[in-house]
Amino acid sequence: MRKQTKLVAVLSTAALLAIGASMTSFAAQGWAEEDGTWVYYDSSNDRVTEEWKKSGDNWYWLDDNGEMAVDMLVEDDDDYYYVDANGVMVTNQWVAIENEDAGEEDEPDHYWYYFQANGKAYTRSDNASEDSVSAKTINGKKYAFDEEGRMLYGWVSGGERQTDDDAWKESLYYFGDEDDGAMSLGWRQISIVDDEYEDLQPGDEYWDEDQDRWFYFQTSGKKVAADSEDGDTLKTKTINGRKYGFDEYGRMIADWFTETASYSTATQGVASYTSSFMYFSTPEDGARATKGWFKVVPGYYLHEDKYNDGDDYWYYADGDGEIYSNVIKTIKGKKYAFDNYGRMIDGLVFLQMATENGKVDSSEIDQKFADDGDIPYDTEDAFDDFVVHYAPQISSGEIRSFYFGDSDDGAMKTGRQTVEIDGDSFTFKFKDSSSSKGAGINGIDDHKLYSAGKLIEADSDDKYQVVIYSEDEDGIVTMEKMDTDDFLTEYCHELEAGDKDYDEDATTWNVNEDIDSNVKLYLVNTSGSMVKNKSAAKDGEDYKFNVKNYQITQVVLED
């Protein structure tokens, strides 16, 4: 059944040929001009109404009064046509038609229609699925239309334009603005309203309720978004060789992000939690940091205290974008360490290595000891006390000293190094091979004594230093620098007249014979070398140490 013609005023259009030039008047049947308009009579001499008639190459519409329609949108059997100011059916052309509802909320001043070669306006296909937009290709671009032929724009879902504040969440397609309307493909920045913005990670400080966010639309026109039905909160996609992340609504993710659902300060610093974080750069860029270094301020949920401080640190992301934490990794031939918050470790540190079934893992870190922590090592004396306190773990290799470059280097140092502690310089030596590469040597190496990497040497004023070295049956090594007077009291006895080596012109002490076999009494010089076989004079008190096979045997003080 033919529907009543729908007539709507339209925006101005260019005039075509004058109507009279394209019409021919007939006496009985055909076109006739009456009262300034054109009509068409059939063979019964009745006016034709609600019907198309052709003249020359053009089609014309006769309205319900039988008069030729001009400047009108015509509805004919659920199809929509447009006739211009000369009454000619428009084909292969865009036309903007005034909106009867203009002025109401979210209503535009006009709607665009596209009329095909047969004059019919494109409309949404009757059999289109709810998820489809039934897009039409015009001049190489895709457009969507509703059931009445109006071009859709903005967020589109279910064949309708969506205008509420949550349209960006629920819709899959975006079709530009009211005078553009082409299907969005690739990147597009869109203004949205998010009334749940406060639920974003607090480190995500770039947006408030009104946001300008980037979306990415695939060749199908659908936005890239995480699958919320599967509980996913992140979708990653490679675009032009770079990785990007999108949330369940399709917003490009920026700054720090983790899919871990539980956020609290209690979980901060737990390595498994830290390693779940990714960094997606700035809102203007958004590319994920992948298999490389980046230096930024930590996110609020990653490390609240340091986020509040505003200081930036170096991090390294693996191929999946997750940052390293509590681990030593080889990167481009150099070794680096990362703490439980994912920050690159620098300087002199003690690390407690992970153990499994009693075996020490040389790459996994349980914890990093702060140099100003409960047991500090930020001065020479504090360093020595730390080593004594953790002697069993240091001897077993569970706790190791390491030296990494500065805050912009961070590479593990090996071999002989000069290390500054509290403004003073000390000689250290770190292993340059084996599974414990980089760990400070603890014990004897090349006839020198190292305590957690630090060389034990005599002060320049003394020239020689007594060191008590012990290694028990469990392999626990302890080393203690000892004053000569204390050494004489604890480990020696003074000779008396009649004793072998007694000298009435000097005071002589022999080392006690009942000293535990695990204890070695060494003498080191100012370069840290152990004295092997000689008499060594000590300035100040003029003590002379007799040494045999690196062991102190006797001390003499001349009167």
VEXLOFI-150870 format. One record per atom (N, C-alpha, C): x, y, z; residue in one letter. Coordinates in steps of 0.1 Angstrom, whole numbers, plus 5000, padded with zeros to 4 digits. Atoms other than C-alpha are relative to their C-alpha. Layout:
<rs>
XYZA
...
</rs>
This chain:
<rs>
500949885000M
500050005000M
500950125000M
499249875001R
501350354991R
499750085012R
500249914988K
501850575022K
499850144995K
500249865002Q
500950935024Q
501350074998Q
498749935003T
503651155009T
500450095012T
499549924990K
505851315035K
500750124994K
499449885005L
506751675027L
500750075011L
499249934990V
509551845046V
500850114993V
499249895005A
511152185039A
501449975000A
498650035001V
514752155028V
500850124999V
499149895001L
517852365028L
500150044985L
499949955013S
518452574997S
500949914991S
499250085009T
519752384966T
500150084987T
499849935012A
521052494933A
498949984990A
501150015010A
518452564906A
500549924988A
499750075012L
518352324878L
499350064988L
500649945012L
516752364843L
498650055004L
501349954998A
513552564843A
499049904997A
500950115001I
510552344847I
499350004986I
500749995013G
508852474815G
500949944989G
499250055011A
511852374794A
500049854999A
499950155001S
511552004803S
498649945000S
501350065001M
507751964801M
499350034987M
500849985012T
505351924772T
498649995003T
501450004996S
501752014776S
499149924989S
500950085009F
499051774762F
498650045003F
501449954998A
495351854757A
499249905009A
500850104993A
493951524771A
500849925010A
499250084991Q
496651314787Q
501550055001Q
498749964998G
499951414802G
500150135008G
499749894992W
501451724817W
499250124996W
500749875002A
499552054821A
500450105011A
499749904990E
500352374838E
498750075004E
501249944995E
497652504860E
500350085013E
499849914988D
497652794885D
501550005005D
498649984997G
501452824884G
500749875004G
499450134996T
502152454890T
499749904989T
500250115010W
502352134870W
499249895005W
500850114997V
499851854870V
500149904989V
499950115010Y
499551524851Y
498649935000Y
501350075002Y
496351384836Y
500249874994Y
499950135006D
495751024829D
499049994988D
500950025012S
493750874800S
498650035003S
501449974996S
490550934819S
499850145003S
500049864998N
491451294822N
499950045015N
499949974985D
491951264860D
501450035003D
498649974995R
494851414878R
500649875007R
499350114993V
497451154888V
500550055013V
499649964987T
498251164925T
500949895006T
499150094993E
500951014947E
500749894990E
499450095010E
502850874917E
501150074993E
498949955007W
506050924898W
499650014985W
500249995014K
505851054862K
501350054994K
498749965006K
508751104838K
499850104989K
500049915011S
509451384814S
501550014996S
498650005005G
512551354793G
500849905008G
499150094992D
515351204814D
499750015015D
500349974986N
513751324847N
498749945005N
501250054993W
511251184872W
499550115009W
500649894992Y
508751404890Y
498949935009Y
501050064991W
506351334919W
498850095001W
501349944999L
502651414919L
499549985014L
500450024986D
501451484955D
498549955001D
501450044998D
498051394970D
499050094994D
500949915007N
496551694952N
500249994985N
499750015014G
498051594919G
500950104995G
499149895004E
500451884919E
501549955001E
498650045000M
504151844911M
500750055013M
499449964987A
506151844944A
501450064997A
498749945002V
509252064947V
500650025014V
499349994987D
511852094975D
499449915011D
500750094991M
510451794992M
500749875002M
499750144997L
511351465009L
498849924998L
501250075003V
509051214995V
500149855005V
500050144995E
508150885012E
499049924991E
500850085009D
506850624988D
500249855002D
499850144997D
506250264999D
501249975007D
498850024991D
508850285027D
501350044994D
498849955006D
511350435003D
499950155001D
499949854998Y
512550795006Y
500750054987Y
499549945012Y
513251024976Y
500150155004Y
500049854999Y
514051394972Y
499850064987Y
500149925012V
512851634946V
500450145002V
499449884998D
514651954941D
499050124997D
500949885002A
513352314935A
499349994986A
500650025013N
512552214899N
499149884999N
500950125000G
510651904910G
500749874996G
499350115006V
513351674896V
500549905011V
499550094991M
514151354915M
501550005000M
498649994998V
517651384929V
500749865000V
499350135000T
520151094922T
501550025002T
498550004997N
523751014933N
500450145006N
499749874994Q
523751314956Q
499650005015Q
500349984986W
523951414992W
499050125001W
500949894997V
521151645005V
499850015015V
500249974986A
520851815039A
498650055001A
501449964998I
517251845051I
499750045014I
500249944986E
516052055080E
499349905009E
500650094990N
515151865111N
498850065007N
501249954994E
511651915123E
500150025015E
499850004985D
512851845159D
501250085005D
498849924997A
515752085158A
499750095012A
500249924988G
516152265191G
499849915012G
500150094989E
515351965212E
501349945004E
498750054995E
518051795233E
500649904990E
499350105009D
520651615211D
499549994986D
500550005014E
518751705179E
500850104992E
499249915009P
520751855150P
499050094992P
500849915008D
519552145128D
499549934987D
500450065013H
519451915098H
500649865000H
499550145002Y
520051555087Y
500449994985Y
499650035013W
521951435057W
499449874995W
500550125007Y
520551185032Y
500949984987Y
499350035013Y
522151015002Y
499149924991Y
500950065009F
520050934972F
500849934989F
499250095009Q
521250654950Q
499650034985Q
500349985014A
521150624912A
498549994996A
501450025002N
517550504914N
499150105008N
500749904993G
516650804935G
499749965015G
500450044986K
516050604967K
501150045010K
499049974989A
517750714999A
500549875006A
499550114993Y
520050475015Y
499349995014Y
500650024987T
518350325046T
500649875006T
499550114993R
519250065072R
499349874995R
500550125006S
518749715058S
499049935010S
501050064991D
515649535072D
500549885007D
499550134994N
517549215079N
501450025007N
498849974993A
520549395095A
499949955015A
500050054986S
521549235128S
500250125010S
499949894990E
521549435161E
501450055001E
498649964999D
525349445160D
500550064988D
499549955013S
525549555124S
499550154998S
500549865003V
525349915112V
499650014985V
500450005014S
524549815076S
500650114992S
499349895006A
527150055063A
500050004985A
500049995015K
527050185027K
501250084996K
498749945005T
530150285007T
499650114990T
500249895009I
529950624991I
501350084998I
498749935003N
532950774973N
501249955009N
498950074993G
535250524991G
499950015015G
500249994985K
533950605026K
498749935004K
501250074995K
531350415047K
499250095009K
501049924993Y
528250565061Y
498949915005Y
501150074994A
525350445082A
498750094999A
501349925001F
521650545078F
499049925009F
501050074993D
518650475099D
498949964991D
501150065008E
515350325087E
499350114992E
500749895008E
514150675075E
501050074991E
499049955010G
517350735055G
500950115005G
499149904994R
518950985079R
501449955003R
498650044997M
522750965080M
500250015015M
499750014985L
523850855115L
501450065002L
498749954997Y
526751015132Y
500249995015Y
499750034986G
528550995165G
500049865003G
500050144996W
528250675185W
498749944994W
501150075006V
526050425167V
499949865005V
500350134996S
524450105180S
498649964997S
501350055003G
521549885169G
499350084989G
500649935010G
521050105139G
499550145004G
500549874996E
520450415159E
501250095006E
499049914994R
522450725170R
499850005015R
500150004985Q
523250705207Q
500650135005Q
499749874995T
523351025226T
500250025015T
499949994986D
523450945263D
501550005004D
498749994995D
526550995284D
500849874999D
499350135001D
527350625283D
500149944986D
500050065013A
527050585246A
501449954996A
498650045003W
530850555243W
500449875006W
499750134994K
530850255266K
499349894993K
500850105006E
528050065249E
500149984985E
500050005015S
528550145212S
501349954995S
498750065006L
531049975189L
500550094989L
499649935012Y
531050225160Y
499950155003Y
500149865000Y
531650595156Y
500150064986Y
500249955013F
530550795126F
500250154998F
499749865002G
531951145129G
498950095005G
501049914996D
529851455133D
498950024990D
501249995008E
526551575118E
500350044986E
499749965014D
528251715087D
501149924994D
498950095006D
530851445082D
499349864999D
500750135000G
529451105092G
500749884995G
499350125005A
532050885076A
500449915012A
499650104989M
532750565096M
501450035004M
498749984995S
535750615118S
500849884999S
499050115001L
538750395110L
501350055005L
498749964994G
542050395128G
499850085012G
500049924988W
542750645155W
499050124999W
500849884999R
540250905166R
499950045015R
500249944987Q
540151135196Q
498650055002Q
501549974998I
536651165210I
499850055014I
500449954986S
535251375239S
499049915006S
501050084993I
533451165264I
499750065014I
500349974986V
531851205298V
500049875008V
499850124991D
532850955325D
499650035014D
500449974986D
530850975357D
500749915010D
499350094991E
533050695371E
501550035000E
498649975001Y
536350875366Y
500849985013Y
499350014987E
537150865403E
500549865003E
499650134998D
537450495400D
501249964992D
498850025007L
540350525377L
501250005010L
498950004991Q
543750465391Q
500450145004Q
499749864996P
544650775411P
501350064993P
498949955008G
547950795392G
499650054986G
500549965013D
545850845361D
499450145001D
500449874997E
545751215366E
499750094988E
500149925012Y
545251325331Y
498550044996Y
501349985004W
541451325330W
499150025013W
501049994990D
538451435351D
498749944993D
501350055005E
534751375343E
499950024985E
500049985014D
535051535309D
501449974994D
498750055005Q
537751355289Q
500150004985Q
499750015014D
539351365255D
500949874999D
499350135000R
540351005249R
500149954985R
499750065013W
541850815219W
499349865000W
500650135003F
539950515204F
500649964987F
499550055013Y
541050285176Y
499049914994Y
501050075007F
538650155151F
500649914989F
499550095009Q
539349845130Q
499450024986Q
500549985013T
538749805093T
498549974999T
501550024999S
535249675102S
499350125006S
500649894993G
534649995120G
499849985015G
500150034986K
534449825154K
501150065008K
499049954991K
536349985182K
500849885006K
499250104993V
539149785198V
499750025015V
500350004986A
538149695234A
500249875006A
499950134992A
538749435261A
498749935000A
501250074999D
536249165263D
499549995014D
500550004986S
534349245295S
499249885004S
500850124997E
532148935292E
500949895005E
499050094995D
535348735297D
500750055012D
499349944988G
536348955326G
501350074997G
498849935004D
539149115306D
499950155003D
499949854998T
540149475315T
501050064991T
499049955009L
542849505289L
500049934987L
499850065013K
543149445252K
501250074994K
498849945006T
546549495235T
499949984985T
500050015015K
546949555198K
501250074995K
498849945007T
549949615176T
499550094989T
500449905010I
549449925155I
501350074995I
498849945006N
552250035131N
501249965008N
498950064993G
554649815150G
500250035015G
500049964985R
553849955185R
498849945007R
501150064992K
551749805212K
499250105008K
500949914993Y
548749985226Y
499049925008Y
501050074992G
546249895253G
498750085000G
501349945000F
542549955255F
499249935011F
500850054990D
540149915283D
498749944995D
501250075005E
536749735282E
499050094993E
500949915007Y
535150055268Y
500750054987Y
499249965012G
537850105241G
500950125001G
499149884998R
539650395256R
501549954999R
498650035000M
543350395249M
500650025014M
499449994987I
545250335281I
501250085000I
498749924999A
547950575292A
500549995014A
499450004987D
550350585321D
500149865005D
499950144994W
550550285345W
498749935000W
501250085000F
548150005343F
500349865005F
500050144996T
547549665359T
498749944999T
501350075001E
544849405354E
499649955014E
500350054987T
545149305391T
498850085006T
501349934996A
541749375406A
500250065014A
499949954986S
542949435442S
501150105001S
499049904998Y
544749765449Y
500050045015Y
499849954986S
546149845483S
501450025003S
498549984996T
549349965500T
500549875005T
499550124994A
549549615515A
500649914989A
499450085010T
550249465481T
501150074992T
498949925006Q
552649735470Q
501449945005Q
498750064997G
556149595469G
500149855000G
500150145002V
555049235464V
500449984985V
499450015014A
557049125433A
499049954990A
501050065010S
554148925417S
499050114997S
500949895003Y
551949235420Y
500750114992Y
499349905008T
554649475407T
500249954986T
499850055014S
555349255377S
498850004991S
501250005008S
551749275366S
499850144994S
500249865005F
552149655359F
500750014986F
499549965013M
552649795324M
500050154999M
500049855001Y
553450145313Y
499750034985Y
500549975014F
551650295283F
500250144996F
499649875004S
553350625280S
498950115002S
500949884998T
551450965278T
498749994993T
501350005008P
547851025267P
500250044986P
499849965013E
549251185236E
500649894991E
499350105007D
551350885227D
499349865002D
500750124996G
550050575246G
500649874996G
499350125004A
552450325231A
500549935013A
499650084989R
553250045256R
501549995000R
498550034999A
556850025269A
500249854999A
499950145003T
557849695255T
501549964997T
498650055002K
561249515258K
501050124999K
499249885000G
563049835267G
500050085013G
499949924988W
564050095293W
499050124999W
500849884999F
561850385304F
500250065014F
499849934988K
562250645331K
498850095003K
501249934997V
559150775348V
499750005015V
500550004986V
557450855381V
499149885002V
500850124998P
555950535395P
498550045002P
501449974998G
552150515395G
499649995015G
500550004987Y
550050565426Y
499849865006Y
500350144995Y
549050195428Y
501349925000Y
498850085000L
552550075420L
500850035012L
499149964988H
554450275447H
499550145005H
500649874996E
552350535465E
500950105005E
499149904994D
555150695485D
500850074990D
499249935011K
557350755455K
499250074990K
500949925009Y
554450865434Y
499850145006Y
500249874993N
553751135460N
501350085000N
498749925001D
557451235460D
500250064986D
499849955014G
557351275422G
501349984994G
498750035006D
560751135416D
499949894989D
500150115011D
561350925384D
501149905002D
499150114999Y
563150595382Y
500049934987Y
499950095012W
564350355355W
499349875003W
500750135000Y
562250055347Y
500349934987Y
499850085012Y
562549775322Y
498849914998Y
501150095004A
559649605304A
500449894991A
499750125009D
559749255289D
499250014988D
500750005013G
558349155256G
498550015001G
501549994998D
554849135271D
499650135007D
500349874994G
555149485286G
500050005015G
499950004985E
555449365322E
501450045005E
498749954995I
558149525343I
500749895008I
499250094992Y
560949335359Y
500050045015Y
500049974986S
560949315397S
500749895007S
499350104992N
563049145423N
500849894992N
499350095009V
565348995397V
501250074995V
498849955007I
568749025381I
499949954986I
500250045014K
568549025343K
501250054992K
499049965009T
571049035315T
499350074988T
500749925011I
570049315290I
501250054991I
498949965010K
572249365259K
501449975006K
498750054996G
575149175275G
500450065014G
499749954987K
575049365308K
498949965010K
500950044990K
573449265341K
499550125008K
500749894993Y
570949485359Y
499149935011Y
500950054990A
568949435391A
498950105002A
501249934998F
565449545399F
499449975014F
500550034987D
563949585433D
498549965000D
501450054999N
560449475446N
499050104994N
500949905006Y
558949795432Y
500350024985Y
499750005014G
560449735397G
501150114997G
499049905003R
563050015400R
501449944998R
498650055002M
566549965386M
500850045013M
499249984988I
568949925415I
501350064996I
498749945003D
572050145416D
500950005012D
499149984988G
575150185438G
500349875007G
499650114991L
576349955466L
498849955007L
501250054994V
573649725478V
500349865006V
500150144995F
573049405498F
498749944995F
501250075005L
570549165482L
499949865006L
500350134996Q
568948865497Q
499549924989Q
500450075012M
568748605470M
498949895004M
501050114997A
565848355467A
500749875001A
499550144999T
566447995477T
498849914998T
501050105002E
564647685468E
500749865002E
499450134996N
565347345484N
501450025005N
498749984995G
568347495501G
501050054990G
499149955010K
569847615468K
499750144997K
500249855002V
570447985462V
499850024985V
500249965014D
569048125430D
500850134998D
499149885003S
571548375415S
499350114992S
500749905008S
568948565396S
498750065007S
501249964993E
565848585418E
500350075013E
499749924988I
565848845446I
498849995010I
501050004989D
563948805479D
499750145005D
500149864995Q
564649155491Q
501350084998Q
498949915000K
566949455488K
500050075014K
499849934987F
568349585521F
500350154997F
499749855002A
568149965523A
501250035009A
498849974993D
571450115533D
499750085013D
500349934987D
569650315560D
498849935007D
501150084994G
567250035571G
500349975014G
499950044986D
566949855604D
501549975004D
498650034998I
570549735600I
500750074989I
499549925011P
572250005580P
501449964996P
498650025004Y
575449995560Y
500550124992Y
499749875007D
575850355550D
501350075005D
498749964996T
579150405569T
500949885001T
499150124999E
582250195572E
499749915011E
500350084988D
581550085607D
498749924999D
501350065002A
577850015598A
500149894990A
499850105010F
578949815568F
500649875007F
499450124994D
581249595589D
499149935010D
501050064991D
578549545615D
498949924993D
501050075008F
576049445588F
500649874996F
499450125004V
578549185576V
500149905011V
499950094988V
579049045611V
498649955003V
501450044997H
575249035617H
499549894991H
500550105010Y
574548845585Y
501149904995Y
498950085005A
577748645584A
499649864995A
500350135005P
576048305580P
499450014986P
500749995013Q
573848425551Q
501050054989Q
499049955010I
576748615534I
500949884996I
499150115003S
578948305537S
499449904991S
500750095009S
576348085521S
499650054987S
500349935012G
575748335494G
498550044999G
501449965000E
572148385504E
499850165000E
499949855001I
572948755510I
501350044994I
498849965008R
575348915486R
500150154998R
499849865003S
576849255481S
500250014985S
499849975014F
576749405446F
500350154999F
499849865003Y
577849725431Y
499550034985Y
500649965013F
575849875402F
500450144997F
499749865004G
576450195382G
499050105007G
500849894993D
574850525392D
498549994995D
501450005003S
571150615388S
499750004985S
500250005014D
571550655350D
500849904993D
499250115006D
573850355345D
499449875004D
500650124995G
572850065367G
500649874997G
499550135005A
574949805350A
500949945012A
499250074990M
576549545374M
501550024997M
498649995001K
580149605381K
500749875005K
499350124995T
582649315385T
501550045001T
498649984998G
586349285394G
500350115010G
499549904990R
588249555413R
499250134998R
500749885001Q
586149865420Q
500350095012Q
499949904989T
586550185440T
498650055003T
501449974996V
583350235460V
500050105011V
500149904990E
582350535480E
498949975011E
501050024988I
580750495515I
500150125009I
500049884991D
579750805534D
501150094997D
499049905004G
582151015514G
501549955000G
498750065001D
585150785518D
500149894990D
499850105011S
586650565491S
500649875005S
499550134995F
587250195496F
500149914987F
499850095011T
588549915474T
499149885002T
500950125000F
586049635466F
500549914989F
499850095011K
586349325445K
498849914999K
501250085002F
583349145429F
500349904990F
499850115008K
583248815412K
499750034985K
500249975014D
583648835374D
499649884992D
500450125007S
582548485366S
499249915009S
500850104993S
580448185378S
498650055002S
501449974998S
576848175387S
499750125009S
500149894991S
577448435414S
500750124996S
499349895006K
578948685390K
499450135006K
500449874995G
578949035405G
499950015015G
500150004986A
578748925441A
501350045006A
498849964993G
581249075465G
500749875006G
499250124995I
584048825473I
500050015016I
500050004986N
583848715509N
501049895005N
499050104996G
587048545521G
501350044994G
498649985004I
590548505507I
500049994984I
499950005015D
591248595470D
501450064997D
498749955005D
594848625456D
500750065012D
499349964987H
596248645492H
499650145005H
500649884994K
593948935501K
498749965006K
501250034992L
591048935525L
498950104996L
501149925004Y
587649065514Y
498849965009Y
501250024992S
584649115536S
498850054993S
501249975008A
581449105515A
500550104989A
499549925011G
583649255487G
501050115004G
499149894996K
585449525508K
501349945004K
498750044997L
589149485509L
500450045014L
499649974987I
590549465544I
501550044999I
498649955002E
593749675545E
500350095013E
499549924989A
595849855571A
499950154997A
500049855001D
595550235577D
501450044996D
498749955004S
598350435562S
500950035012S
499249964988D
599450545597D
500549885007D
499650124993D
599750185610D
500949914991D
499350095009K
601150015579K
499649865000K
500450144999Y
600049675592Y
498849995009Y
501250024993Q
596849545605Q
499849855003Q
500350134996V
596049225624V
498549974996V
501350045004V
593049035610V
499849855005V
500450134995I
591348735628I
499049944990I
500850065010Y
589948505601Y
499649865005Y
500650134995S
587648215609S
499149944990S
500950075009E
585847965588E
499649865007E
500450124992D
583847695608D
499649894990D
500350125008E
582747355597E
498850024991E
501249975008D
579547505582D
500450104989D
499549915010G
581647735560G
499750145003G
500349874996I
580648045579I
501350085002I
498749924999V
583448305574V
499750135008V
500049874992T
584148585599T
501450064999T
498749935000M
586848845597M
499950125010M
500049894991E
587749095624E
501450075001E
498849924998K
590249375624K
500250025015K
499850004986M
591949375658M
501250095004M
498949924995D
594149625677D
501149915005D
498950094995T
597549485686T
499949975015T
500150034986D
597049525723D
498949895003D
501050104998D
593749325721D
500449874995D
499550125006F
595349075699F
501049925010F
499050064991L
598249015724L
499349945012L
500750054989T
595748975752T
499249884997T
501050115003E
593348735735E
500749884993E
499450115008Y
595648525713Y
501549975003Y
498550024998C
599248545727C
500350005015C
499550004986H
601248495759H
501450065000H
498649944999E
604348685770E
501049905005E
498950094997L
607648495772L
500650055013L
499349974987E
609448475805E
501549944999E
498650055000A
613148415813A
500049855000A
499950145001G
614048065804G
499249944988G
500750055012D
611548035775D
500850024988D
499349995013K
612847985741K
499650134994K
500249875007D
613148315721D
499950115010D
500049894990Y
613248505754Y
501150094998Y
499049905002D
615148835750D
499850105011D
500249914988E
615849045781E
500050144995E
500149865004D
616149355759D
498750034992D
501349985007A
612649315744A
498949925007A
501250074996T
609149205753T
499549924989T
500450095011T
608148905733T
498749925003T
501350084999W
604748735728W
500049894989W
500250115009N
604248395712N
498549984998N
501450035002V
600948305697V
499749875007V
500450114992N
599048055718N
499949874991N
500050125008E
599247695706E
498649935000E
501350074999D
595747595716D
498950084992D
501049925008I
594047835691I
499349904991I
500850085008D
591147665672D
500649994986D
499450015014S
592447525638S
499250084990S
500849925009N
589547715621N
500450155000N
499749864999V
591048045632V
501450024994V
498749965005K
593848205612K
500350145004K
499649874996L
595848505623L
500850064989L
499349945011Y
596848725594Y
500450145003Y
499549865000L
598749045589L
499950064986L
500149945014V
597849275560V
500650145000V
499349875001N
599649585548N
499050104994N
500949905005T
598249905534T
499449984986T
500650045013S
597549755500S
499149885001S
500950114998G
595649475516G
500649864998G
499450135002S
598149205508S
500449945013S
499650084988M
598748935534M
501549985000M
498650024998V
602248925548V
500349855000V
499850155001K
603748575540K
501149965010K
498950054992N
607148525556N
500950125002N
499149894997K
608948815573K
499750055014K
500349924988S
609349035603S
499550144995S
500749875004A
606949335599A
500050095011A
500049904989A
607449645619A
498750084999A
501249914999K
604449845631K
500450135006K
499749874995D
604850215634D
499350035013D
500649964988G
603950395666G
500549935012G
499550074989E
604550135692E
501249914997E
498850085004D
607349965672D
499949855002D
500250144999Y
605849625674Y
500549934987Y
499550085012K
607449365651K
499249875000K
500850135001F
605349075638F
500849904992F
499350115007N
607048755628N
498949914994N
501050075007V
605048575601V
500649894992V
499550115007K
605448235587K
498849934993K
501150055008N
603248095558N
498750075003N
501149914999Y
600948395562Y
499450005014Y
500650004986Q
600348315599Q
500950075010Q
499249934990I
601448545627I
500449905011I
499450104990T
603748345651T
500550075012T
499449944989Q
605248605673Q
500050154998Q
500049855000V
605148975683V
501150045010V
498949954991V
608249165697V
499950155001V
499949864997L
608449505713L
501350035007L
498749974994E
611949625719E
499950115011E
500049904989D
612649805751D
500850124997D
</rs>
